[in-house]
Amino acid sequence: MHELALAQQILHIVIQTSQEYNFLTVSKIKIKAGELLAVVPEALEFSFKIISQNTVAENAQLIVQQEQAIAQCQHCSLEYPWLKYGYQCPSCKKQGGTIIRGRDLTIDYLEGD
């Protein structure tokens, strides 16, 4: 379960950011997770809830938005959903698509006081 490791990294960043902006509490955290990371939102939320106890983010709502994996054809430049078509372009049918989105985990925003 890699969600625990991800939750630890998120918490580390949230604590640093809250100190930088003088937040006493963090109430909401929105995460964007690429579908190729295979993050289970419920597992990430549960892990975060456990490890954030007694921190500035103790009662924060963690919102996880899954982002679709997108590939781009090296031949015709079409962007298409990678999980549906893989490395073969649905337009020109040539092999060689490159994944351009869907591998990242980012903190979109924090809300706090």
N, CA, C and O atoms as a GROMACS GRO file, in nm:
protein
  452
    1MET      N    1   0.085  -0.118   0.000
    1MET     CA    2   0.000   0.000   0.000
    1MET      C    3   0.089   0.124   0.000
    1MET      O    4   0.140   0.164   0.104
    2HIS      N    5   0.107   0.184  -0.117
    2HIS     CA    6   0.192   0.301  -0.128
    2HIS      C    7   0.120   0.429  -0.086
    2HIS      O    8   0.182   0.535  -0.078
    3GLU      N    9  -0.008   0.420  -0.059
    3GLU     CA   10  -0.084   0.538  -0.017
    3GLU      C   11  -0.030   0.597   0.114
    3GLU      O   12  -0.034   0.719   0.132
    4LEU      N   13   0.019   0.512   0.204
    4LEU     CA   14   0.074   0.562   0.329
    4LEU      C   15   0.197   0.649   0.302
    4LEU      O   16   0.211   0.756   0.361
    5ALA      N   17   0.284   0.605   0.215
    5ALA     CA   18   0.403   0.685   0.181
    5ALA      C   19   0.362   0.816   0.114
    5ALA      O   20   0.422   0.921   0.141
    6LEU      N   21   0.262   0.811   0.028
    6LEU     CA   22   0.213   0.933  -0.036
    6LEU      C   23   0.153   1.028   0.067
    6LEU      O   24   0.175   1.148   0.063
    7ALA      N   25   0.076   0.973   0.160
    7ALA     CA   26   0.015   1.054   0.265
    7ALA      C   27   0.122   1.122   0.350
    7ALA      O   28   0.106   1.238   0.390
    8GLN      N   29   0.231   1.052   0.378
    8GLN     CA   30   0.340   1.111   0.456
    8GLN      C   31   0.404   1.228   0.383
    8GLN      O   32   0.433   1.331   0.443
    9GLN      N   33   0.424   1.213   0.254
    9GLN     CA   34   0.481   1.322   0.175
    9GLN      C   35   0.386   1.441   0.167
    9GLN      O   36   0.428   1.556   0.177
   10ILE      N   37   0.258   1.412   0.148
   10ILE     CA   38   0.157   1.520   0.144
   10ILE      C   39   0.157   1.594   0.276
   10ILE      O   40   0.158   1.717   0.278
   11LEU      N   41   0.155   1.521   0.387
   11LEU     CA   42   0.153   1.585   0.518
   11LEU      C   43   0.277   1.671   0.539
   11LEU      O   44   0.267   1.782   0.591
   12HIS      N   45   0.392   1.623   0.498
   12HIS     CA   46   0.516   1.700   0.511
   12HIS      C   47   0.504   1.834   0.438
   12HIS      O   48   0.539   1.938   0.493
   13ILE      N   49   0.454   1.830   0.315
   13ILE     CA   50   0.438   1.952   0.235
   13ILE      C   51   0.333   2.044   0.297
   13ILE      O   52   0.352   2.166   0.301
   14VAL      N   53   0.223   1.986   0.345
   14VAL     CA   54   0.117   2.066   0.407
   14VAL      C   55   0.170   2.137   0.532
   14VAL      O   56   0.140   2.255   0.553
   15ILE      N   57   0.246   2.068   0.612
   15ILE     CA   58   0.301   2.131   0.734
   15ILE      C   59   0.397   2.244   0.697
   15ILE      O   60   0.390   2.352   0.756
   16GLN      N   61   0.484   2.220   0.600
   16GLN     CA   62   0.576   2.325   0.556
   16GLN      C   63   0.501   2.446   0.502
   16GLN      O   64   0.533   2.560   0.535
   17THR      N   65   0.402   2.421   0.419
   17THR     CA   66   0.324   2.530   0.359
   17THR      C   67   0.245   2.605   0.464
   17THR      O   68   0.237   2.728   0.459
   18SER      N   69   0.188   2.534   0.559
   18SER     CA   70   0.110   2.602   0.665
   18SER      C   71   0.201   2.691   0.749
   18SER      O   72   0.158   2.797   0.793
   19GLN      N   73   0.325   2.649   0.773
   19GLN     CA   74   0.419   2.734   0.847
   19GLN      C   75   0.455   2.857   0.766
   19GLN      O   76   0.465   2.967   0.819
   20GLU      N   77   0.476   2.838   0.637
   20GLU     CA   78   0.511   2.948   0.548
   20GLU      C   79   0.402   3.055   0.544
   20GLU      O   80   0.431   3.174   0.538
   21TYR      N   81   0.276   3.010   0.546
   21TYR     CA   82   0.163   3.104   0.535
   21TYR      C   83   0.095   3.130   0.670
   21TYR      O   84  -0.013   3.190   0.674
   22ASN      N   85   0.156   3.086   0.777
   22ASN     CA   86   0.106   3.108   0.914
   22ASN      C   87  -0.035   3.054   0.936
   22ASN      O   88  -0.115   3.118   1.004
   23PHE      N   89  -0.064   2.938   0.880
   23PHE     CA   90  -0.192   2.872   0.907
   23PHE      C   91  -0.185   2.806   1.044
   23PHE      O   92  -0.088   2.739   1.077
   24LEU      N   93  -0.288   2.826   1.123
   24LEU     CA   94  -0.299   2.754   1.251
   24LEU      C   95  -0.364   2.619   1.229
   24LEU      O   96  -0.332   2.522   1.297
   25THR      N   97  -0.455   2.615   1.133
   25THR     CA   98  -0.520   2.489   1.096
   25THR      C   99  -0.536   2.483   0.944
   25THR      O  100  -0.549   2.586   0.878
   26VAL      N  101  -0.536   2.363   0.892
   26VAL     CA  102  -0.565   2.340   0.750
   26VAL      C  103  -0.698   2.267   0.745
   26VAL      O  104  -0.715   2.162   0.809
   27SER      N  105  -0.792   2.321   0.670
   27SER     CA  106  -0.926   2.263   0.667
   27SER      C  107  -0.954   2.178   0.543
   27SER      O  108  -1.038   2.088   0.546
   28LYS      N  109  -0.884   2.208   0.433
   28LYS     CA  110  -0.911   2.134   0.309
   28LYS      C  111  -0.782   2.124   0.228
   28LYS      O  112  -0.704   2.219   0.219
   29ILE      N  113  -0.762   2.007   0.169
   29ILE     CA  114  -0.646   1.981   0.083
   29ILE      C  115  -0.697   1.910  -0.041
   29ILE      O  116  -0.758   1.804  -0.032
   30LYS      N  117  -0.672   1.969  -0.158
   30LYS     CA  118  -0.713   1.904  -0.282
   30LYS      C  119  -0.589   1.848  -0.351
   30LYS      O  120  -0.491   1.918  -0.375
   31ILE      N  121  -0.597   1.720  -0.382
   31ILE     CA  122  -0.489   1.645  -0.445
   31ILE      C  123  -0.533   1.603  -0.585
   31ILE      O  124  -0.647   1.562  -0.605
   32LYS      N  125  -0.441   1.614  -0.681
   32LYS     CA  126  -0.464   1.558  -0.814
   32LYS      C  127  -0.371   1.440  -0.831
   32LYS      O  128  -0.249   1.454  -0.821
   33ALA      N  129  -0.428   1.323  -0.858
   33ALA     CA  130  -0.350   1.200  -0.870
   33ALA      C  131  -0.369   1.141  -1.010
   33ALA      O  132  -0.481   1.111  -1.051
   34GLY      N  133  -0.260   1.126  -1.081
   34GLY     CA  134  -0.264   1.065  -1.213
   34GLY      C  135  -0.306   0.920  -1.203
   34GLY      O  136  -0.265   0.849  -1.110
   35GLU      N  137  -0.387   0.874  -1.298
   35GLU     CA  138  -0.441   0.739  -1.288
   35GLU      C  139  -0.334   0.631  -1.301
   35GLU      O  140  -0.358   0.517  -1.261
   36LEU      N  141  -0.218   0.663  -1.355
   36LEU     CA  142  -0.112   0.564  -1.364
   36LEU      C  143  -0.045   0.538  -1.230
   36LEU      O  144   0.029   0.440  -1.216
   37LEU      N  145  -0.069   0.623  -1.132
   37LEU     CA  146  -0.017   0.599  -0.997
   37LEU      C  147  -0.096   0.492  -0.925
   37LEU      O  148  -0.050   0.436  -0.825
   38ALA      N  149  -0.215   0.463  -0.973
   38ALA     CA  150  -0.302   0.362  -0.913
   38ALA      C  151  -0.330   0.391  -0.766
   38ALA      O  152  -0.326   0.302  -0.681
   39VAL      N  153  -0.358   0.517  -0.737
   39VAL     CA  154  -0.392   0.558  -0.600
   39VAL      C  155  -0.537   0.520  -0.572
   39VAL      O  156  -0.626   0.549  -0.652
   40VAL      N  157  -0.559   0.456  -0.459
   40VAL     CA  158  -0.694   0.427  -0.413
   40VAL      C  159  -0.732   0.544  -0.321
   40VAL      O  160  -0.680   0.555  -0.210
   41PRO      N  161  -0.823   0.632  -0.368
   41PRO     CA  162  -0.855   0.751  -0.289
   41PRO      C  163  -0.892   0.723  -0.144
   41PRO      O  164  -0.848   0.794  -0.053
   42GLU      N  165  -0.972   0.620  -0.121
   42GLU     CA  166  -1.014   0.588   0.016
   42GLU      C  167  -0.895   0.550   0.103
   42GLU      O  168  -0.890   0.586   0.221
   43ALA      N  169  -0.801   0.476   0.048
   43ALA     CA  170  -0.681   0.436   0.123
   43ALA      C  171  -0.593   0.556   0.153
   43ALA      O  172  -0.536   0.566   0.262
   44LEU      N  173  -0.582   0.648   0.057
   44LEU     CA  174  -0.503   0.769   0.079
   44LEU      C  175  -0.568   0.856   0.186
   44LEU      O  176  -0.500   0.907   0.275
   45GLU      N  177  -0.699   0.872   0.178
   45GLU     CA  178  -0.772   0.952   0.278
   45GLU      C  179  -0.758   0.890   0.417
   45GLU      O  180  -0.736   0.962   0.514
   46PHE      N  181  -0.771   0.760   0.427
   46PHE     CA  182  -0.759   0.692   0.556
   46PHE      C  183  -0.618   0.707   0.612
   46PHE      O  184  -0.601   0.740   0.730
   47SER      N  185  -0.519   0.685   0.529
   47SER     CA  186  -0.380   0.699   0.574
   47SER      C  187  -0.352   0.840   0.620
   47SER      O  188  -0.287   0.861   0.723
   48PHE      N  189  -0.400   0.938   0.545
   48PHE     CA  190  -0.377   1.078   0.582
   48PHE      C  191  -0.445   1.111   0.715
   48PHE      O  192  -0.388   1.180   0.798
   49LYS      N  193  -0.566   1.061   0.733
   49LYS     CA  194  -0.639   1.088   0.857
   49LYS      C  195  -0.562   1.034   0.978
   49LYS      O  196  -0.556   1.100   1.082
   50ILE      N  197  -0.505   0.917   0.965
   50ILE     CA  198  -0.430   0.855   1.075
   50ILE      C  199  -0.302   0.933   1.106
   50ILE      O  200  -0.276   0.965   1.222
   51ILE      N  201  -0.223   0.964   1.004
   51ILE     CA  202  -0.093   1.026   1.030
   51ILE      C  203  -0.102   1.176   1.057
   51ILE      O  204  -0.006   1.235   1.108
   52SER      N  205  -0.213   1.238   1.026
   52SER     CA  206  -0.225   1.383   1.048
   52SER      C  207  -0.275   1.417   1.189
   52SER      O  208  -0.289   1.535   1.222
   53GLN      N  209  -0.302   1.317   1.270
   53GLN     CA  210  -0.348   1.344   1.407
   53GLN      C  211  -0.243   1.425   1.481
   53GLN      O  212  -0.123   1.401   1.468
   54ASN      N  213  -0.291   1.522   1.559
   54ASN     CA  214  -0.206   1.612   1.637
   54ASN      C  215  -0.114   1.699   1.552
   54ASN      O  216  -0.005   1.737   1.595
   55THR      N  217  -0.160   1.730   1.431
   55THR     CA  218  -0.087   1.823   1.343
   55THR      C  219  -0.183   1.934   1.302
   55THR      O  220  -0.302   1.930   1.335
   56VAL      N  221  -0.132   2.030   1.230
   56VAL     CA  222  -0.212   2.141   1.179
   56VAL      C  223  -0.322   2.092   1.084
   56VAL      O  224  -0.421   2.162   1.062
   57ALA      N  225  -0.304   1.974   1.028
   57ALA     CA  226  -0.399   1.919   0.930
   57ALA      C  227  -0.488   1.810   0.989
   57ALA      O  228  -0.548   1.731   0.916
   58GLU      N  229  -0.497   1.806   1.122
   58GLU     CA  230  -0.568   1.698   1.190
   58GLU      C  231  -0.711   1.676   1.140
   58GLU      O  232  -0.752   1.561   1.121
   59ASN      N  233  -0.784   1.780   1.118
   59ASN     CA  234  -0.924   1.765   1.076
   59ASN      C  235  -0.946   1.806   0.930
   59ASN      O  236  -1.059   1.834   0.890
   60ALA      N  237  -0.840   1.810   0.854
   60ALA     CA  238  -0.851   1.854   0.715
   60ALA      C  239  -0.926   1.753   0.629
   60ALA      O  240  -0.910   1.632   0.645
   61GLN      N  241  -1.006   1.805   0.539
   61GLN     CA  242  -1.073   1.721   0.441
   61GLN      C  243  -0.976   1.702   0.325
   61GLN      O  244  -0.929   1.800   0.267
   62LEU      N  245  -0.947   1.578   0.290
   62LEU     CA  246  -0.860   1.547   0.177
   62LEU      C  247  -0.947   1.512   0.058
   62LEU      O  248  -1.024   1.416   0.061
   63ILE      N  249  -0.935   1.590  -0.047
   63ILE     CA  250  -1.011   1.568  -0.169
   63ILE      C  251  -0.914   1.514  -0.274
   63ILE      O  252  -0.815   1.580  -0.306
   64VAL      N  253  -0.943   1.396  -0.328
   64VAL     CA  254  -0.855   1.334  -0.426
   64VAL      C  255  -0.927   1.333  -0.560
   64VAL      O  256  -1.032   1.272  -0.576
   65GLN      N  257  -0.867   1.401  -0.657
   65GLN     CA  258  -0.921   1.404  -0.792
   65GLN      C  259  -0.830   1.321  -0.882
   65GLN      O  260  -0.710   1.349  -0.892
   66GLN      N  261  -0.886   1.221  -0.945
   66GLN     CA  262  -0.809   1.136  -1.036
   66GLN      C  263  -0.794   1.210  -1.170
   66GLN      O  264  -0.891   1.264  -1.223
   67GLU      N  265  -0.672   1.210  -1.224
   67GLU     CA  266  -0.647   1.271  -1.354
   67GLU      C  267  -0.620   1.162  -1.456
   67GLU      O  268  -0.541   1.070  -1.433
   68GLN      N  269  -0.684   1.174  -1.568
   68GLN     CA  270  -0.672   1.076  -1.676
   68GLN      C  271  -0.530   1.076  -1.734
   68GLN      O  272  -0.469   1.182  -1.750
   69ALA      N  273  -0.480   0.958  -1.765
   69ALA     CA  274  -0.350   0.946  -1.832
   69ALA      C  275  -0.370   0.980  -1.980
   69ALA      O  276  -0.456   0.924  -2.048
   70ILE      N  277  -0.288   1.072  -2.028
   70ILE     CA  278  -0.299   1.118  -2.166
   70ILE      C  279  -0.166   1.092  -2.237
   70ILE      O  280  -0.059   1.118  -2.184
   71ALA      N  281  -0.176   1.039  -2.358
   71ALA     CA  282  -0.059   1.018  -2.443
   71ALA      C  283  -0.070   1.110  -2.564
   71ALA      O  284  -0.178   1.156  -2.600
   72GLN      N  285   0.046   1.136  -2.624
   72GLN     CA  286   0.049   1.217  -2.746
   72GLN      C  287   0.121   1.139  -2.855
   72GLN      O  288   0.230   1.086  -2.833
   73CYS      N  289   0.059   1.134  -2.969
   73CYS     CA  290   0.118   1.063  -3.083
   73CYS      C  291   0.240   1.139  -3.133
   73CYS      O  292   0.236   1.261  -3.150
   74GLN      N  293   0.349   1.066  -3.155
   74GLN     CA  294   0.472   1.128  -3.205
   74GLN      C  295   0.464   1.158  -3.354
   74GLN      O  296   0.548   1.230  -3.408
   75HIS      N  297   0.362   1.104  -3.419
   75HIS     CA  298   0.350   1.122  -3.564
   75HIS      C  299   0.252   1.232  -3.601
   75HIS      O  300   0.284   1.319  -3.682
   76CYS      N  301   0.131   1.230  -3.542
   76CYS     CA  302   0.030   1.329  -3.580
   76CYS      C  303  -0.002   1.428  -3.467
   76CYS      O  304  -0.082   1.519  -3.487
   77SER      N  305   0.060   1.411  -3.350
   77SER     CA  306   0.046   1.500  -3.233
   77SER      C  307  -0.089   1.494  -3.162
   77SER      O  308  -0.116   1.576  -3.075
   78LEU      N  309  -0.172   1.399  -3.199
   78LEU     CA  310  -0.301   1.384  -3.132
   78LEU      C  311  -0.279   1.347  -2.986
   78LEU      O  312  -0.195   1.262  -2.956
   79GLU      N  313  -0.355   1.409  -2.896
   79GLU     CA  314  -0.356   1.369  -2.756
   79GLU      C  315  -0.477   1.279  -2.734
   79GLU      O  316  -0.588   1.311  -2.778
   80TYR      N  317  -0.455   1.165  -2.665
   80TYR     CA  318  -0.562   1.067  -2.649
   80TYR      C  319  -0.547   0.995  -2.515
   80TYR      O  320  -0.440   0.995  -2.455
   81PRO      N  321  -0.658   0.932  -2.468
   81PRO     CA  322  -0.653   0.860  -2.339
   81PRO      C  323  -0.566   0.734  -2.350
   81PRO      O  324  -0.596   0.643  -2.426
   82TRP      N  325  -0.459   0.732  -2.273
   82TRP     CA  326  -0.363   0.622  -2.282
   82TRP      C  327  -0.421   0.489  -2.240
   82TRP      O  328  -0.394   0.388  -2.306
   83LEU      N  329  -0.501   0.484  -2.134
   83LEU     CA  330  -0.554   0.355  -2.089
   83LEU      C  331  -0.646   0.291  -2.192
   83LEU      O  332  -0.662   0.169  -2.194
   84LYS      N  333  -0.706   0.371  -2.276
   84LYS     CA  334  -0.796   0.316  -2.377
   84LYS      C  335  -0.720   0.267  -2.501
   84LYS      O  336  -0.755   0.164  -2.558
   85TYR      N  337  -0.617   0.341  -2.541
   85TYR     CA  338  -0.549   0.309  -2.668
   85TYR      C  339  -0.404   0.264  -2.654
   85TYR      O  340  -0.345   0.214  -2.750
   86GLY      N  341  -0.346   0.281  -2.537
   86GLY     CA  342  -0.206   0.242  -2.520
   86GLY      C  343  -0.113   0.328  -2.603
   86GLY      O  344  -0.128   0.450  -2.611
   87TYR      N  345  -0.017   0.263  -2.666
   87TYR     CA  346   0.082   0.338  -2.744
   87TYR      C  347   0.045   0.352  -2.891
   87TYR      O  348   0.121   0.410  -2.969
   88GLN      N  349  -0.073   0.299  -2.930
   88GLN     CA  350  -0.115   0.310  -3.070
   88GLN      C  351  -0.215   0.425  -3.084
   88GLN      O  352  -0.319   0.427  -3.018
   89CYS      N  353  -0.183   0.519  -3.168
   89CYS     CA  354  -0.269   0.636  -3.191
   89CYS      C  355  -0.403   0.593  -3.251
   89CYS      O  356  -0.406   0.517  -3.348
   90PRO      N  357  -0.513   0.641  -3.194
   90PRO     CA  358  -0.644   0.606  -3.250
   90PRO      C  359  -0.673   0.676  -3.383
   90PRO      O  360  -0.765   0.636  -3.455
   91SER      N  361  -0.597   0.779  -3.416
   91SER     CA  362  -0.620   0.851  -3.540
   91SER      C  363  -0.538   0.795  -3.656
   91SER      O  364  -0.594   0.751  -3.757
   92CYS      N  365  -0.405   0.797  -3.641
   92CYS     CA  366  -0.320   0.753  -3.752
   92CYS      C  367  -0.278   0.606  -3.741
   92CYS      O  368  -0.217   0.552  -3.833
   93LYS      N  369  -0.312   0.542  -3.627
   93LYS     CA  370  -0.287   0.400  -3.603
   93LYS      C  371  -0.138   0.363  -3.591
   93LYS      O  372  -0.104   0.245  -3.593
   94LYS      N  373  -0.052   0.461  -3.579
   94LYS     CA  374   0.091   0.433  -3.566
   94LYS      C  375   0.126   0.414  -3.419
   94LYS      O  376   0.063   0.471  -3.330
   95GLN      N  377   0.228   0.333  -3.396
   95GLN     CA  378   0.280   0.309  -3.262
   95GLN      C  379   0.375   0.423  -3.223
   95GLN      O  380   0.433   0.489  -3.309
   96GLY      N  381   0.389   0.445  -3.094
   96GLY     CA  382   0.489   0.541  -3.050
   96GLY      C  383   0.434   0.658  -2.972
   96GLY      O  384   0.497   0.763  -2.964
   97GLY      N  385   0.317   0.641  -2.913
   97GLY     CA  386   0.265   0.749  -2.829
   97GLY      C  387   0.352   0.768  -2.706
   97GLY      O  388   0.415   0.674  -2.657
   98THR      N  389   0.355   0.890  -2.656
   98THR     CA  390   0.431   0.924  -2.536
   98THR      C  391   0.335   0.972  -2.430
   98THR      O  392   0.250   1.058  -2.455
   99ILE      N  393   0.347   0.916  -2.310
   99ILE     CA  394   0.260   0.958  -2.200
   99ILE      C  395   0.302   1.098  -2.157
   99ILE      O  396   0.417   1.121  -2.121
  100ILE      N  397   0.207   1.192  -2.161
  100ILE     CA  398   0.238   1.331  -2.124
  100ILE      C  399   0.168   1.375  -1.997
  100ILE      O  400   0.202   1.480  -1.941
  101ARG      N  401   0.072   1.298  -1.950
  101ARG     CA  402  -0.001   1.333  -1.827
  101ARG      C  403  -0.055   1.206  -1.764
  101ARG      O  404  -0.090   1.110  -1.834
  102GLY      N  405  -0.061   1.206  -1.630
  102GLY     CA  406  -0.123   1.093  -1.563
  102GLY      C  407  -0.032   1.016  -1.470
  102GLY      O  408  -0.072   0.914  -1.416
  103ARG      N  409   0.091   1.065  -1.451
  103ARG     CA  410   0.187   0.998  -1.362
  103ARG      C  411   0.214   1.077  -1.235
  103ARG      O  412   0.286   1.029  -1.147
  104ASP      N  413   0.159   1.196  -1.224
  104ASP     CA  414   0.196   1.287  -1.116
  104ASP      C  415   0.095   1.288  -1.002
  104ASP      O  416  -0.022   1.253  -1.019
  105LEU      N  417   0.145   1.328  -0.887
  105LEU     CA  418   0.059   1.355  -0.772
  105LEU      C  419   0.094   1.497  -0.729
  105LEU      O  420   0.208   1.526  -0.694
  106THR      N  421  -0.005   1.585  -0.732
  106THR     CA  422   0.019   1.724  -0.695
  106THR      C  423  -0.084   1.772  -0.593
  106THR      O  424  -0.198   1.723  -0.588
  107ILE      N  425  -0.042   1.866  -0.513
  107ILE     CA  426  -0.135   1.934  -0.423
  107ILE      C  427  -0.186   2.054  -0.500
  107ILE      O  428  -0.109   2.146  -0.530
  108ASP      N  429  -0.313   2.054  -0.532
  108ASP     CA  430  -0.373   2.161  -0.610
  108ASP      C  431  -0.389   2.286  -0.524
  108ASP      O  432  -0.352   2.395  -0.566
  109TYR      N  433  -0.444   2.269  -0.403
  109TYR     CA  434  -0.456   2.384  -0.314
  109TYR      C  435  -0.480   2.337  -0.169
  109TYR      O  436  -0.517   2.222  -0.142
  110LEU      N  437  -0.457   2.431  -0.078
  110LEU     CA  438  -0.486   2.414   0.064
  110LEU      C  439  -0.579   2.525   0.107
  110LEU      O  440  -0.573   2.636   0.053
  111GLU      N  441  -0.665   2.497   0.201
  111GLU     CA  442  -0.746   2.600   0.266
  111GLU      C  443  -0.720   2.591   0.415
  111GLU      O  444  -0.710   2.482   0.471
  112GLY      N  445  -0.708   2.705   0.479
  112GLY     CA  446  -0.684   2.704   0.623
  112GLY      C  447  -0.698   2.842   0.683
  112GLY      O  448  -0.724   2.940   0.614
  113ASP      N  449  -0.679   2.846   0.814
  113ASP     CA  450  -0.688   2.972   0.888
  113ASP      C  451  -0.555   3.000   0.956
  113ASP      O  452  -0.541   3.101   1.024
   0.00000   0.00000   0.00000
